[in-house]
Amino acid sequence: MSNQQQQQQQGPPTMMGGPPPPFQPPVGFIPPPPMGLPFVPPPGAPGVFPPPTGFTGAPFVPPPMGFSPGMVPPPPTGMNMNAPPPPTGISSVVPPPMHTIPPPTTTTIASPPPQPTNTGYPQVSPQPVQMMGAPPVAPPVAVAPVTHVSPPPPQQYPPFNQPPQPIAHQVSPAPQQQGGYPGYTQGPPTNQQQQQFNQGPPTNQQQFQQGPPPQQYSPYNQGPPTNQQQFQQGPPTNQQQFNQGPPTNQQQQFQQGPPTSHPYGYPQPQGQQGQQGQYRGSPYQQQQPTQGYPQQQQGQQGQYPPQQGSYQTSTPQYSQQQQQLPNIGGLSLNNNLPPQAGMVQPQPQQGQNAQADNRINMSQVPNPATVLDQFKGFVWNSASGDMPPPSSVQQYLVDQQNSTPLFMRSTMYTIPESDDVLSASSLPLAIHITPLASTVPVIDHGVNGPVRCSRCHAYINPNAVFLNNGKFFACKLCDYENDVPQEYFSATLPNGQRTDFDQRPELKHGSYEFVTRPVVDPKADPKLAKDNIAPPPPAYIFIIEVSTHTISTGILFVIIDSIKKILNEMSDNIPNKIGIITYDTEVHFWSFKKTYSQPQMKVVAKNSVFVPVQDGFLIDYQESKHLVDYFFNNITNFFKYPAAPQREFAFGAAVQSASFALEKCGGRLFTFSTNMPKGQPGQVTKREAKNERTLVPGAAWNSFYKPLSMYCTTHHIVVDMFVLPCETCELPTTGQLVTATGGQIYYYPNFTSVVADQLRSDIVQAVTATYGYDCKIRVRCSRGLTVAGFHGNVQEEGSAGGEVTIAGITSEKSMTVVLKYDDKLKAKTKAYIQFAMMYRTMRGDLRVRVLNLRLNVETGFTSYFKDTDLDATLAYYARLAARDIITTGPSQVRTLSIERAVDVLAAYRKHCAADKSSTQLILPECFKLLPIYILSMMKTAPYRISTDINPDHRFAYMNLYASLPPSKIIPLIYPRAYPVHNLHGDLGLVNPQYNIVNLPHFVRLSTEIIQQDGVYVIEDGRNIYLWVQSMVNPSILQDLFNVDNINGLNSSKLYELYKSNISSENELHQKVENIIKEVIRLRGLCASKEIQIVPQNEYLNSVIRSQLYEDKGIDSVSYVDFLVQIHRQIQNKLSLKSDINPSELMLMSNTY
């Protein structure tokens, strides 16, 4: 062996032994590109390399064109949809917010590293990826049998049934460059060099590995080298010298944690994200050797600039289950021990007064930008029994024998045997149900109706077991054996499956719908029994305020234009009957009887409420189109002298009169208001300043609005409110009409021409949404479970036995069912829940929507936390907070929300990580985003203590938390920020194979990440903004707005320029439009949803900046400081201190 080879194996001398010799670049060295530009291989470089030998997995199969959220795509060709995906491991470690560093026993880097440059992305390098065929780098975990199918073609999503490869995920703040180390970027290593460096001294992590180093791809297939690669090719650091020694007991215990499967139960991405422009599986995706070297700090002088979008995706380890924050809160952990795989080491500091934020690499702290990115583009089969993917990412759900999370999302998919164990875990047991989320198979069993259990009356479902060659079926909800009706009989195969299985959606899918017919009670009125008259179809009534404000601002025109568009272009999505009411200080009923020559207006005094028009008020638009259009075109002429805001507007009288008009048929009321209801009945007054933070309804609630809401619920009337305030409208009182009837509040505090487009699209979406009324709901559970209660915008008329009756429900509405134990369950079995809702469609047809869910019953706290869904848990906490804030102030709600999170984390620490040091903040894999989500939720409008949030805004936001499904609550709590100023490669383009748009990686909500020369698409599940920074490149402005400078241009003008600049030759503009359309599809928004352009000089700019929830605000703490508070409260709870001052805890909760 030559001297050069020996030197490369042993590494150059450390700082204590003198500087290493200068670095000589290899033959064929390719200089790096300029700062900020992506690496492009030179001409003639090797192209796309095929997957490694042995690569297997199911190809991602796109849904058909026109796919909408919730539709069931066909399974991929050759995929065994019944085979569960393999479990994957869970583990990673995050750095401490605060810590002290005792003197190390070896030489360390004295000077602190320079701060990373602000690239607009988290400053972190991609982590090494275990390649196929390589030996494990961490203690292996048990892997379930996997059904393999043909490998996918190149350039597509990662395979979905690929067996997990154990990966030791070590993340560490980078030490400083040592003397003599090259100060320039080293080119891609050759295979020979890489092999020589891989033969260097083994690290502590490598001592656990036995076998040769993993296979390395061609250097051009890697792309530009990362800082981590440079360390792998360079001399070993002092930290590596530690790793050469034998592992301690603590290290072995840390690395050999309890093997568990991945919390979400679906495959791990094969590689980390590359630079902006790389698609999963793209030819230039980096494949790195698995090494345990520390991570190089990015942004150092002479180093290769960080790749745009190449931040780490936080690959979980397979050898442990929790995320640890050592030394948090200034407490010390034994730092004399060698670093462990996955342990983040503190960065050196210059002084004692250094801030905690500067002591860690914030990109290594758990955040949604890196954690959720690994779950994009997955197919999940509901029959697998594994954890579903997060609710807010790109995904396709296959409904087989179990309802998908689109309809039913549980907080726990593995539940304990008894209530005592559930209480000890502090985990909630609740299910979020969105009954009309999407279309389902419709089944008609004829005049006899659907097959049901004779004992519990549950509907036939995929969990039923057919016995005696199909003559009987056993109900899994009550274990009763029923006779199969003759007309439903079908023989069974040897495996117990019916021969007509493929023709029976109720046996094949978890979500379906039965066509049913009204059952006449023979004991009822003979006349009713004889006639058997079904109630008439519902009707829609529009209640429009006509005032100086609505006419002068153009609000009235937008409302009328939206209704005209719906009636002329979308009449199939609304009932046949509609009515129109206008009001100022009086109520105006409009009659459009087709025999009239022009519309007739009937005026009703506000103090004498009745329906003056019995004929011609609820009309068919197609029959009276000429009269309705005449009214729309001349409405401003009818009200030439509108009432001023200080007048007594008859809002209450208008709603009451409209509800009387829908007494016999039911339906929906859409109100449009800008002023406070000052007229009788239903007069409200502005609440006192001391009550501005509370949402307790005013006196008018008990005297008028509460009886009115009960009347609406009884007669199946849903109220939706569009509020565009010119003054305080007292929504905490009038808005109770919405919460009681299952409606929705649309709140626009600052109306502009840009908001007008938002209002128009919201009206279209609200009016044309799928709607069911006269809903009777029943939730049935298997033995041992029962319903404890409901949460959401529903008015419960009775809740005994899990039954409720609500006025109506739309496709956007969700409710939460809380379960409890009434008996002990048996381990290693299943628990079954069936949701059934009988309702009438918009056309008056009677249907029964049936949803089924199957849960596992196990023992052991590790199983419960592994199969707990963060999105469902957080949505449940949001429901509770929305309920509590009505009667208590934000301070108490914040305290309760923090205590719920602390209870869960403390329970996990107590039952699953009791052997860990008390100085470590342990975050279970499923809940490692819980702290940032709780902090973000407490910084949203309803729960802020600041007095600049008026009660109307608080109540409107609270209404969203109470009614939206988890898929929309999560982005509402933590909005997405997609950078669109550097869309390289195929980002923003439609993937023709999958018919989806390749979204860029969204970034953290932190000022450190937002670039001053960037443009971002911001979405919160309901609104979409194009956020333009102050120093954007003129070429980008030209592509988006056809101008070089936007100074002096407001949002309205920029919106006009943006819309007028659409061109097929403008690639950037087309990509941004594609991204916006994909967000609309992902969130289930109206296809005509309009965006809002937000420059730096607009009001919305401050609104968006207030949503950078990871930053410290004037009256709020940063994310890192919040982790310190969480850790302190967990320590207090575990130590069972009796001297804790409750007021101190409340003060702590209210400092953010």
Secondary structure, DSSP 8 states (H G I E B T S, - for coil): --HHHHHHHH----GGG---------TT------TT------TT--------TT----------TT--TT------TT--TTS-------------SS------SS----S--------SS-S--------TT---SS---------------SSS---SS-----------------TTS--S------HHHHHHHHTS---HHHHH--S-------HHHH-S--HHHHHHHS---HHHHHHTS---HHHHHHHT------TT-S---SS---STT--TT-TT-------------TT-TTS----TT--------SS--EEEETTGGG----TTS---TT-------SSTT--GGGGS-GGGS--HHHHGGGGTTEEEEGGG-S----TTSSEEEE-SSS--TTTEEESBSEE-SSHHHHHHHT---EEEE-TTSS---EEE--TT-S-B-TTT--B--TT-EEEGGGTEEE-TTT--EEE--GGG---B-TTS-BTTGGG-HHHH-SEEEEE------TTS-HHHHHH-------EEEEEEE-BHHHHHTTHHHHHHHHHHHHHHH-GGGS-SEEEEEEESSSEEEEE--TT-SS-EEEEE-TTS-----SSSSSEETTTSHHHHHHHHHHHHHHTSS-B-TTS---HHHHHHHHHHHTTTT-EEEEEEE-S---SSSS------GGGTT-----HHIIIIIHHHHHHHHHTTEEEEEEE--SS---HHHHTHHHHHHT--EEE-SS--HHHHHHHHHHHHHHHHS-EEEEEEEEEEE-TTEEEEEEESS---S--GGGEEEEEEEETT--EEEEEEESS---TTEEEEEEEEEEEE-TTS-EEEEEEEEEEEE--SHHHHHHTB-HHHHHHHHHHHHHHHTTTS-HHHHHHHHHHHHHHHHHHHHHHH-TTS-TTSEEEEGGGTTHHHHHHHHHTSGGG---TTS-HHHHHHHHHHHHHS-HHHHHHHHS-EEEE-SS--TTTTSEETTTTEE-------SSTTTS-TT-EEEEE-SS-EEEEE-TT--HHHHHHHHS-S--TT--HHHHHHHHHHT--TT-HHHHHHHHHHHHHHHHHT--TT---EEE-TTSHHHHHHHTT-TTS-BTTB--HHHHHHHHHHHHHHHHHT-S---HHHHHHHHTT-
